[in-house]
Amino acid sequence: GRSSAIRLAPSGSTFAVTNCFISRPKDRGISSHGTGCQGMLIDNCQFLSSEESFIVPDRKSIALNTTSNDVKIRHNRAVRFKHFAVIGGDNNMILGNHFFQGDSIPQGVRTAGLIMIGTYNSSTIAENYVDNCFVQWTNERDTTPAYVSGYSFSAMSITDNIFYSSEAPPWFSYIVIRPHGPGHFLNGLAVTGNKFRSNGTDLERADRVDTSFADLDADQHINVTFSNNTYHGIDAKVENPLRVRHSQNSASQVWTIDSDGRLPFGSKARSCDAVAVLGPLRTALGSVRYSFPYADVEQGSNGDAVQLRWAESLSGDVSVQMRLEE
């Protein structure tokens, strides 16, 4: 805790740290203040914090930070820093790391393990163990953070990771997007094959938007896949496309199919890909009908429901597939 460890040169490429221990740095384990981290390789290292005994809000040290592109961070272990890595460039590969940041306080504060900076990020986060912390995606370094043109939040894949927390508060989430200006949207995001598990306290959801500065524009999202993930101790089992089974017990011409907040990042139901009728449709008098509805999207107070409209009042069961994109 007396000094930081490695400050990179202001320029250069492919600096490598392999099979090393970086133990108890004061502020930074590896720090880049220029472009000396271009193409950097960090493999099979262990980062030990000097703040292991501190509760999370009192920690300030970061295992590593980068500012340039093409960084590979693979198969490392980091123990109880404030953040494991603050990644400032594009085209990064964050693979097979275990970083944990909790403390012994029930429902205590949790900080970001990974902070990915930049809207067009084009990074892969795969096969990591994200333990009592979360992945945050932000554009905090934009000098003019409001969306005017460009790709917005795009080109990120988060695949086959273990996300785990113990005694975290219900509002804690594992993937957090934090726009620093209005008008931004999702334009290419894949969240697939991840394991989300909360132990001790059920979480409201695994994903959320931090609206401290601005919200995402739910009318603009495109090319989002959120599928084949598992949820344990999580209330909202999020998917896109989202399949919902609905039972209409009383005959009605209008059936409202609610997403129940299960579309990613609290988004709207902007399209309906499929409607399958399960079993017979019946009138109020019990007669069977062979009918098919049309769908109205973006219904309900939050725009996250689909309404099916029939030629007459009917009851029955359907399976509906909705999406957050048009």
Phi, psi and chi 1 to 4 in degrees:
 res  aa     phi    psi   chi1   chi2   chi3   chi4
   1 GLY       -   15.5      -      -      -      -
   2 ARG   -98.5  -25.0  -62.9  179.1   62.1 -179.7
   3 SER  -156.7  161.8   65.8      -      -      -
   4 SER   -78.0  171.2  -65.7      -      -      -
   5 ALA   -97.5  -75.0      -      -      -      -
   6 ILE  -119.1  119.9  -61.3  171.6      -      -
   7 ARG  -106.2  120.8 -177.7  175.8   67.5 -179.3
   8 LEU   -72.1  158.1  -61.1 -177.1      -      -
   9 ALA   -60.8  155.6      -      -      -      -
  10 PRO   -67.2  -15.9   19.6  -30.6      -      -
  11 SER  -151.1  162.1   63.4      -      -      -
  12 GLY   141.9 -177.4      -      -      -      -
  13 SER  -149.4  154.8   62.8      -      -      -
  14 THR    54.0   40.8   59.1      -      -      -
  15 PHE   -62.1  139.5 -174.7   84.7      -      -
  16 ALA  -129.5  137.5      -      -      -      -
  17 VAL  -128.8  119.9 -176.2      -      -      -
  18 THR  -135.7  134.0  -54.9      -      -      -
  19 ASN    55.7   43.6  -61.4  -32.1      -      -
  20 CYS  -118.8  156.0  -68.8      -      -      -
  21 PHE  -104.7  129.9  -84.7   52.7      -      -
  22 ILE  -116.7  105.9  -64.3  179.2      -      -
  23 SER  -112.2  121.8  -60.1      -      -      -
  24 ARG    56.8   51.8  -61.4  176.1  176.2   81.9
  25 PRO   -69.5  154.8   28.1  -36.1      -      -
  26 LYS   -70.7  -52.3  178.7 -177.7  177.9 -177.5
  27 ASP  -121.7  -45.9  -63.9  -54.8      -      -
  28 ARG  -136.7  138.6  -57.2  -71.7 -175.1  -89.2
  29 GLY   -79.1  -54.0      -      -      -      -
  30 ILE  -130.1  128.1  -60.3  172.6      -      -
  31 SER  -134.1  132.7 -174.7      -      -      -
  32 SER  -114.8  125.0  176.6      -      -      -
  33 HIS  -109.6    1.8   63.4  -70.8      -      -
  34 GLY  -141.0 -130.7      -      -      -      -
  35 THR  -114.1   20.9   60.5      -      -      -
  36 GLY   -70.3   -8.8      -      -      -      -
  37 CYS   -95.5    5.3   56.9      -      -      -
  38 GLN   -54.7  120.7  173.4   70.2   38.7      -
  39 GLY    67.9   18.7      -      -      -      -
  40 MET   -61.3  146.0 -178.8  167.3   63.5      -
  41 LEU  -118.7  120.1  -49.4  171.4      -      -
  42 ILE  -124.7  111.9  -57.6  176.6      -      -
  43 ASP  -133.0  134.6  -65.9  -65.5      -      -
  44 ASN    57.3   40.5  -54.8  -48.0      -      -
  45 CYS  -110.0  160.3  -65.6      -      -      -
  46 GLN  -120.0  131.8  176.0  155.0 -113.4      -
  47 PHE  -113.2  117.8  -64.4   82.6      -      -
  48 LEU  -111.0  129.3  -60.7  175.3      -      -
  49 SER   -84.4  149.3  169.6      -      -      -
  50 SER   -82.2   -1.8   64.7      -      -      -
  51 GLU  -115.1   25.4  -59.0  170.0  -32.3      -
  52 GLU   -56.0  -37.2  -79.5 -168.5   55.5      -
  53 SER   -82.1   -7.9   61.8      -      -      -
  54 PHE   -80.0  148.8  -67.4   15.0      -      -
  55 ILE   -71.6  156.2   63.2  172.0      -      -
  56 VAL   -53.5  -46.4  170.2      -      -      -
  57 PRO   -62.7  -19.2  -21.3   33.4      -      -
  58 ASP   -91.2   -3.7  -68.6  -16.6      -      -
  59 ARG   -82.7  150.3  -62.7  175.0 -167.2  160.7
  60 LYS  -138.5  -11.4   60.0 -178.1  179.1   60.7
  61 SER   -84.9  152.1   61.1      -      -      -
  62 ILE  -127.3  133.5  -62.7  171.5      -      -
  63 ALA   -62.8  -45.9      -      -      -      -
  64 LEU  -158.8  154.6   64.8  101.0      -      -
  65 ASN  -138.8  149.4   78.7  -81.0      -      -
  66 THR  -131.7  158.8   70.1      -      -      -
  67 THR  -127.6  -17.1   57.7      -      -      -
  68 SER  -111.5 -173.2 -160.5      -      -      -
  69 ASN   -94.8  168.4  -60.9  -29.7      -      -
  70 ASP    68.0   34.3  -50.6  -24.8      -      -
  71 VAL   -84.1  140.8  171.0      -      -      -
  72 LYS  -118.1  118.5  -71.1   83.8  174.6  173.7
  73 ILE  -120.8  109.3  -58.3  172.7      -      -
  74 ARG  -135.8  129.5  -61.6  170.9  -65.1 -159.0
  75 HIS    59.0   47.5  -54.5  116.2      -      -
  76 ASN  -110.0  165.9  -56.8  -74.8      -      -
  77 ARG  -129.3  132.7 -178.5  176.3 -177.2  -93.9
  78 ALA  -134.8  134.0      -      -      -      -
  79 VAL  -117.9  111.2 -178.7      -      -      -
  80 ARG    55.1   46.5  -68.6 -167.6  169.9 -176.8
  81 PHE   -84.4  172.8  -71.3   84.4      -      -
  82 LYS   -67.7  -45.8 -179.1  177.8 -178.4  179.1
  83 HIS  -135.3  143.8  -51.7  -61.2      -      -
  84 PHE   -72.0  -55.5  165.2   49.0      -      -
  85 ALA  -145.9  135.4      -      -      -      -
  86 VAL  -111.1  111.2 -179.5      -      -      -
  87 ILE  -108.2  116.1  -52.9  -61.7      -      -
  88 GLY  -103.1   -3.0      -      -      -      -
  89 GLY  -113.8 -173.8      -      -      -      -
  90 ASP  -102.7  170.7  -58.6  -23.3      -      -
  91 ASN    58.8   45.7  -51.3  -41.4      -      -
  92 ASN   -99.7  155.4  -55.5  -69.5      -      -
  93 MET  -124.4  114.9  -59.0  176.8   69.8      -
  94 ILE  -113.6  101.7  -43.0  -64.6      -      -
  95 LEU  -129.4  127.2  -51.7  175.1      -      -
  96 GLY    67.6   28.6      -      -      -      -
  97 ASN   -95.5  154.5  -55.7  -78.4      -      -
  98 HIS  -120.7  115.6 -178.8 -166.7      -      -
  99 PHE  -132.2  129.7   42.2   98.7      -      -
 100 PHE  -133.7  143.9   50.3  100.4      -      -
 101 GLN  -142.0   15.7  -64.2  174.2 -168.4      -
 102 GLY   -76.4 -177.3      -      -      -      -
 103 ASP  -145.7 -169.9   56.5   24.7      -      -
 104 SER   -93.7    8.7   59.6      -      -      -
 105 ILE   -85.3  118.0  -54.6  -59.7      -      -
 106 PRO   -61.5  131.9  -21.1   32.3      -      -
 107 GLN    53.6   38.8  -61.1 -163.5   18.0      -
 108 GLY   -82.8  170.2      -      -      -      -
 109 VAL   -64.8  141.9  172.5      -      -      -
 110 ARG  -122.5  140.1  -59.1  -71.2 -173.1  -91.2
 111 THR  -106.1  169.6   51.2      -      -      -
 112 ALA   -70.0  134.3      -      -      -      -
 113 GLY   -81.0  -48.4      -      -      -      -
 114 LEU  -111.8  132.9  -78.0  177.1      -      -
 115 ILE  -117.5  112.9  -59.1  179.5      -      -
 116 MET  -101.0  119.1  -50.6  -60.9  -70.4      -
 117 ILE  -109.2  128.0  -61.1  175.7      -      -
 118 GLY   120.2  136.9      -      -      -      -
 119 THR   -71.1  -59.8   49.3      -      -      -
 120 TYR   -78.8  103.0  179.2   83.1      -      -
 121 ASN  -106.7  -37.1 -163.1  -77.2      -      -
 122 SER    49.1   52.8 -172.7      -      -      -
 123 SER  -122.9  154.6  -68.2      -      -      -
 124 THR  -113.3  125.0  -63.6      -      -      -
 125 ILE  -117.8  105.9  -58.9  169.5      -      -
 126 ALA  -140.5  141.2      -      -      -      -
 127 GLU    59.2   33.2  -59.8  179.8   -3.9      -
 128 ASN   -95.8  161.2  -59.6  -78.2      -      -
 129 TYR  -109.4  102.2 -173.5  175.0      -      -
 130 VAL   -98.3  101.7 -175.7      -      -      -
 131 ASP  -113.4  112.4 -171.5  -19.3      -      -
 132 ASN    54.5   40.4  -83.0  -76.1      -      -
 133 CYS  -158.0 -173.0   55.7      -      -      -
 134 PHE  -146.7  168.3   58.7   94.8      -      -
 135 VAL   -97.5  124.6  174.3      -      -      -
 136 GLN  -115.7  132.7  178.1  174.3  -73.2      -
 137 TRP  -117.7  123.4 -170.5    4.7      -      -
 138 THR  -146.7  158.9  177.2      -      -      -
 139 ASN  -115.1   41.4   63.8  -35.7      -      -
 140 GLU   -65.3  -16.1   64.3 -177.0   39.7      -
 141 ARG   -96.2    2.2  -67.6 -178.3 -176.3  170.4
 142 ASP   -69.9  127.8  -73.3   -4.3      -      -
 143 THR   -71.2  -28.6   54.7      -      -      -
 144 THR  -125.2   85.3   53.6      -      -      -
 145 PRO   -73.8  -16.4   25.8  -34.2      -      -
 146 ALA   -67.5  142.6      -      -      -      -
 147 TYR   -72.9  127.7  176.5   76.9      -      -
 148 VAL  -120.6  -48.6  177.5      -      -      -
 149 SER  -156.0  170.1   62.6      -      -      -
 150 GLY   108.8 -167.5      -      -      -      -
 151 TYR   -87.7  -14.2  -64.5  120.6      -      -
 152 SER    58.4 -154.6 -161.9      -      -      -
 153 PHE   -72.2  106.8  -76.7   88.1      -      -
 154 SER  -149.4  159.4   53.4      -      -      -
 155 ALA    67.1   39.1      -      -      -      -
 156 MET  -112.0  138.5  178.1   85.7   74.7      -
 157 SER  -126.0  132.8   65.9      -      -      -
 158 ILE  -126.2  105.0  -58.5  173.5      -      -
 159 THR  -135.0  133.3  -54.8      -      -      -
 160 ASP    58.0   38.6  -65.6  -32.0      -      -
 161 ASN   -98.5  157.6  -59.4  -79.0      -      -
 162 ILE   -98.2  118.5  -61.7  169.2      -      -
 163 PHE  -110.5  119.5  -71.7   92.4      -      -
 164 TYR  -136.8  143.5  173.9   82.0      -      -
 165 SER  -146.5  153.5   62.2      -      -      -
 166 SER  -129.5  128.4   56.1      -      -      -
 167 GLU    55.2   35.5  -61.8  -67.8  -13.1      -
 168 ALA   -81.8  156.3      -      -      -      -
 169 PRO   -67.6  155.0   21.0  -30.6      -      -
 170 PRO   -58.7  -27.2  -21.6   31.5      -      -
 171 TRP   -85.0   -3.9   45.9  -97.6      -      -
 172 PHE   -65.6  141.1  171.7   78.9      -      -
 173 SER  -135.6  157.0  -64.4      -      -      -
 174 TYR   -90.3  -24.5  -60.4  107.8      -      -
 175 ILE  -127.8  117.8  -60.5  173.5      -      -
 176 VAL  -127.4  126.6  178.6      -      -      -
 177 ILE  -104.5  130.4  -63.2  178.1      -      -
 178 ARG  -126.6   85.6 -167.6 -175.3 -158.7 -162.6
 179 PRO   -71.9  138.9   21.2  -25.7      -      -
 180 HIS  -100.3    9.0  -83.7 -113.2      -      -
 181 GLY  -158.3  160.5      -      -      -      -
 182 PRO   -76.6  163.3   28.6  -35.2      -      -
 183 GLY    92.2   -6.4      -      -      -      -
 184 HIS   -78.0  157.8  -74.8  -76.6      -      -
 185 PHE  -152.0  171.0   54.8   93.0      -      -
 186 LEU   -88.8  132.5  -59.8  176.4      -      -
 187 ASN  -142.0   64.4  179.7   12.6      -      -
 188 GLY   110.8   87.3      -      -      -      -
 189 LEU  -143.5  129.7  170.1   64.7      -      -
 190 ALA  -123.0  119.6      -      -      -      -
 191 VAL  -122.4  100.8  180.0      -      -      -
 192 THR  -138.4  145.7   59.0      -      -      -
 193 GLY    69.5   17.2      -      -      -      -
 194 ASN   -88.4  155.2  -59.9  -74.0      -      -
 195 LYS  -110.8  112.9  -77.4   72.8   71.3  176.0
 196 PHE  -105.9  120.5  -62.2  107.4      -      -
 197 ARG  -140.7  128.4 -172.2 -159.2  170.5 -178.8
 198 SER  -110.4  131.6  172.8      -      -      -
 199 ASN  -111.9  128.3 -175.2   35.1      -      -
 200 GLY    96.8  -38.7      -      -      -      -
 201 THR  -137.7  130.7  -54.8      -      -      -
 202 ASP   -73.6  133.3  -77.0   -0.7      -      -
 203 LEU   -91.5  151.0  -56.3 -177.1      -      -
 204 GLU   -66.3  -42.3  -65.7  168.2    0.9      -
 205 ARG  -163.0  161.1   58.0 -171.4  -54.7  118.8
 206 ALA   -87.6  -15.8      -      -      -      -
 207 ASP  -131.6  148.0   59.6  -56.9      -      -
 208 ARG  -163.3  165.2   65.3 -177.9  171.4   89.6
 209 VAL  -103.6  127.0 -178.8      -      -      -
 210 ASP   -82.8  109.1 -177.3  -20.2      -      -
 211 THR   -95.6   25.4   58.6      -      -      -
 212 SER   -56.0  -35.0  -61.1      -      -      -
 213 PHE  -113.6  -38.0  -61.1   96.4      -      -
 214 ALA  -165.6  163.2      -      -      -      -
 215 ASP  -103.4  164.9 -156.2  -13.5      -      -
 216 LEU   -78.3  152.6  -67.4  174.5      -      -
 217 ASP   -87.9  100.9 -176.2   -6.7      -      -
 218 ALA   -69.0  -11.1      -      -      -      -
 219 ASP   -84.1   -2.2  -66.7  -39.9      -      -
 220 GLN  -118.6   -5.6  -57.4  -63.4  -37.3      -
 221 HIS   -59.3  139.2  -63.6  -31.2      -      -
 222 ILE  -143.3  152.5   54.4  176.1      -      -
 223 ASN    56.1   59.0 -169.0   23.5      -      -
 224 VAL  -117.6  126.0  176.1      -      -      -
 225 THR  -119.0  124.9  -60.1      -      -      -
 226 PHE  -137.0   90.4 -147.4  110.1      -      -
 227 SER  -150.6  162.9   63.8      -      -      -
 228 ASN    58.1   30.0  -61.4  -36.7      -      -
 229 ASN   -96.4  156.8  -57.2  -67.1      -      -
 230 THR  -112.8  146.7   62.0      -      -      -
 231 TYR  -130.7  127.7  -61.3   89.2      -      -
 232 HIS  -137.7  123.4  -63.4   90.7      -      -
 233 GLY    75.1   23.1      -      -      -      -
 234 ILE  -123.3  127.3  -44.9  -68.7      -      -
 235 ASP   -70.2  -52.0  -67.0  -23.1      -      -
 236 ALA   -92.0  108.8      -      -      -      -
 237 LYS   -89.9   93.8  -65.4  170.5  174.7   56.3
 238 VAL   -80.0  139.1  171.6      -      -      -
 239 GLU  -146.8  153.6  -63.4  178.3   74.6      -
 240 ASN  -153.7  113.4 -170.8   64.6      -      -
 241 PRO   -67.8  152.5   24.6  -33.9      -      -
 242 LEU  -109.9  125.5  171.5   64.8      -      -
 243 ARG  -101.2  126.9 -172.9 -178.1   63.3  174.3
 244 VAL  -124.8  131.2  178.1      -      -      -
 245 ARG   -97.7  131.8  179.2  161.2  178.8  164.3
 246 HIS  -128.4  132.8  174.9   80.1      -      -
 247 SER  -111.7  121.3  -65.7      -      -      -
 248 GLN  -102.2  104.2 -175.3   71.4   30.3      -
 249 ASN   -82.9  -30.0  -63.3  -40.8      -      -
 250 SER  -110.1  139.8   58.2      -      -      -
 251 ALA   -62.6  131.6      -      -      -      -
 252 SER  -154.1  151.2  174.7      -      -      -
 253 GLN   -79.7  -21.3  -81.8 -170.2  -85.7      -
 254 VAL  -122.1  117.3 -179.1      -      -      -
 255 TRP  -106.9  128.8  -61.2    7.4      -      -
 256 THR  -100.8  119.1  -60.3      -      -      -
 257 ILE  -104.9  107.4  -40.6  -61.7      -      -
 258 ASP   -91.2  140.2 -157.9  -39.6      -      -
 259 SER   -78.7  -13.4   67.0      -      -      -
 260 ASP    54.2   35.7  -68.8  -35.1      -      -
 261 GLY    72.6   15.9      -      -      -      -
 262 ARG   -93.1    2.6  -68.6  179.4   55.4 -154.3
 263 LEU   -82.8  143.6  -72.9  166.3      -      -
 264 PRO   -55.9  137.4  -26.5   35.5      -      -
 265 PHE    58.0   31.5  -56.1  102.0      -      -
 266 GLY    62.7   34.9      -      -      -      -
 267 SER   -79.6  175.2  -60.1      -      -      -
 268 LYS   -88.1  157.0  -63.7  179.0  179.9  179.6
 269 ALA   -88.2   92.0      -      -      -      -
 270 ARG   -93.1   -9.3  -63.9  173.0   60.4 -148.4
 271 SER  -152.7  160.5   63.0      -      -      -
 272 CYS  -129.7  110.0  179.3      -      -      -
 273 ASP   -80.9  -31.6  -72.4   -3.8      -      -
 274 ALA  -157.6  147.2      -      -      -      -
 275 VAL  -133.5  122.4  177.4      -      -      -
 276 ALA  -119.9  126.2      -      -      -      -
 277 VAL   -83.2  127.8  178.0      -      -      -
 278 LEU  -107.7  102.6  -52.1  174.5      -      -
 279 GLY    86.3 -174.3      -      -      -      -
 280 PRO   -74.3  147.5   27.3  -34.8      -      -
 281 LEU   -94.2  136.6  -63.3  166.6      -      -
 282 ARG  -129.0  145.7  -62.6 -173.8 -176.8  -85.7
 283 THR   -77.1  175.7   66.6      -      -      -
 284 ALA   -61.4  -24.2      -      -      -      -
 285 LEU   -93.4    1.7  -61.9  176.9      -      -
 286 GLY    93.9    3.0      -      -      -      -
 287 SER   -74.5  142.8  -60.9      -      -      -
 288 VAL   -83.5  137.3  175.0      -      -      -
 289 ARG  -124.8  146.1  -68.1  -72.7 -172.3  -93.4
 290 TYR  -110.0   97.7  -59.8   89.8      -      -
 291 SER  -140.5  168.5 -176.2      -      -      -
 292 PHE  -146.5  140.5 -160.1   79.2      -      -
 293 PRO   -94.9  172.6   36.8  -35.5      -      -
 294 TYR  -109.8  159.0   71.0   86.0      -      -
 295 ALA  -111.2  135.3      -      -      -      -
 296 ASP  -106.2  124.5  -80.2  -25.2      -      -
 297 VAL   -98.1  172.0  -62.7      -      -      -
 298 GLU    55.0   46.5  -63.7 -172.1   41.3      -
 299 GLN   -97.3  169.7  -59.4  -60.0  -59.3      -
 300 GLY    83.3  169.3      -      -      -      -
 301 SER   -63.6  -27.5   58.6      -      -      -
 302 ASN  -104.8    3.2  -63.0  -41.5      -      -
 303 GLY    68.9   18.7      -      -      -      -
 304 ASP  -109.2   23.9   60.8  -10.6      -      -
 305 ALA  -125.6  159.0      -      -      -      -
 306 VAL  -118.6  136.5  171.1      -      -      -
 307 GLN  -108.9  130.6  -73.1 -174.9  -20.0      -
 308 LEU   -99.5  130.5  -57.5 -177.9      -      -
 309 ARG  -116.8  124.2  -63.0 -177.0  178.1  -89.4
 310 TRP  -106.8  164.7  -54.9   84.6      -      -
 311 ALA   -70.9  -24.1      -      -      -      -
 312 GLU  -149.7  172.4   59.4 -178.5  -46.8      -
 313 SER   -72.3  124.4  -66.6      -      -      -
 314 LEU  -138.4  159.4  -62.9  169.7      -      -
 315 SER  -126.3  161.9   61.4      -      -      -
 316 GLY   152.8 -166.1      -      -      -      -
 317 ASP  -121.3  142.2  -65.0  -22.7      -      -
 318 VAL  -138.2  158.1  -67.7      -      -      -
 319 SER  -115.5  125.9  177.5      -      -      -
 320 VAL  -120.8  135.1  173.9      -      -      -
 321 GLN  -112.5  118.4 -171.5  176.4   79.2      -
 322 MET  -120.1  161.7   61.4 -176.9   76.5      -
 323 ARG  -138.0  160.2  -61.6 -173.8   66.4   98.6
 324 LEU   -88.8   -7.3   60.4   77.8      -      -
 325 GLU  -104.4  161.6  -46.6  102.4  -40.7      -
 326 GLU   -76.9      -  -70.5 -175.2  -17.2      -
